[in-house]
Amino acid sequence: MAEPSRRNVLKVAVTAIVAGVVAGVGGWFIGSGAAKTVTITKTMPATTVTITASPPTSPPAGKPIKIGLLADLTGGLATYGYTHKKTLKAAVNKVNAEGGIAGRPVEIVVEDTETKVDVGITKMRKLIEYYDVDFIWGSNHSGIAIACNSMAKEYKVLHWPVVGALEVTAEKGNRYVFRLCSNVRQEMKAIAEWCIERVAKKWVTLVVDYAWGWSCEKEFKNYCAEKGGTVIKSIRCPLGTKDFMPYLAGIPKEAEAALIAFFGTDLISLLKDLYAIRPDIKKAIAHYGFTGIDTEKLGDPAEGTYIVSSFPRRLKGFDTPYTRAFRKAIGVDEEGRDIEKPTIFSALQYTWAVWETLFILKKAIEESGWKSVNDNPELIKTIEGMSVKEGFEFPQGSKTIRAQDHQAFPSLFIEQVVKGKLDVVARIPAEKLSYPPPADYSKEAF
């Protein structure tokens, strides 16, 4: 079968609008409209740090660099999709206001995956064949990401999924896939690092029955044993479970704590049912189950619960000039609420990677001299092994993208629900979360 052509299939004509945003056949174009100047000043003892981004004298010009965003705008991950779309738009506005990438403007095309694997596959193909995008920012759904990874290799387009399943940068990855956010192996190692010694030794795992949940179950069990604990039972429940009681009835009475890998309304239901039958059991939640959930409304079922995170919800847990600037740029307040829609808690724990990926790409394009997808091999080699330093563009912190498996290594946090609010109780440095690369894509031919 002949390789699909990215340049000879369907094309779309886009008419620019003053606002820089136009609806387009189910997708959204976000272009180089006017961006606001961002100024953040934080005064600390004996020092003042000011971060300013000002428009350049020469605006970007030439053929736009197109980024396709697979956003989960509807379905179970809608909070993530909303946040990712808003964050990428803010990052593009900053880049375009400062001269673009290598002097060229950046445009975004957004497609809704509906949080469904089959839809995500269709939208990935549409972004490449119909909209002719140069790069893909991926879904927050591990099943969608795994399915789209093979398409990235097929079309030779770089894919940056924002998911946790280890397989994405292991046996299901390839040379065209990079991941900046943490994965389940790093996250479960962090949970074990903190909780086995301080919380409990005897655990059960309660996970959603698909790729992300399976990864959490497997990795936690391994690291639990390594740290001197044990998983005495593993329980899987379908996504969308309404009544968890039949599953929870199987929890052994000797279990002291539960590792939970659920999110959204499923997590809320699970916590309530678990508290009803085992109010004594301690709880730790995988990254980042509380996204979009107001923990103050959960009451006793959530009180004392631990959760692993790569970016704390509340500013007080991770307060730097750069995290303040980042929150302002994407419209998130000190408590983690979306300023435009205060009922929504931003998906900060993933969306920092959406932001930082654009600046990784900018750095790599300008260093490698990339002009088009024909230059992707040199671009990929430039990104392999790349390190970045903490700053406004990289507010989560300094990190390196490992050359072999294209996995970045950010530091992680342990948060705890205290009187309904999330407080940071520990920060686990990146060097404690390393593990041998499960794959070496750098040896793959292009």
Secondary structure, 3 states (H helix, E strand, C coil): CCCCCCCCCCCCCCCCCCCCEEEECCEEEECCCCCCCEEEEEEECCEEEEEEECCCCCCCCCCCEEEEEEECCCCCCHHHHHHHHHHHHHHHHHHHHCCCECCECEEEEEEECCCCHHHHHHHHHHHHHCCCCCEEECCCCHHHHHHHHHHHHHHCCEEECCCCCHHHHCCCCCCCECECCCCHHHHHHHHHHHHHHHCCCEEEEEEECCHHHHHHHHHHHHHHHHCCCEEEEEEEECCCCCCCHHHHCCCCCCCCEEEEECCHHHHHHHHHHHHHHCCCCEEEECCCCCCCCCHHHCCCCCCCCEEEECCCCCHHHCCCHHHHHHHHHHCECCCCEECCCCCCECCHHHHHHHHHHHHHHHHHHHHHCCCCHHHHHHHHHHHCCCEECCCCCCCCCCEEECCCCCEECCCEEEEEEECCEEEEEEEECHHHHCCCCCCCHHHCCC
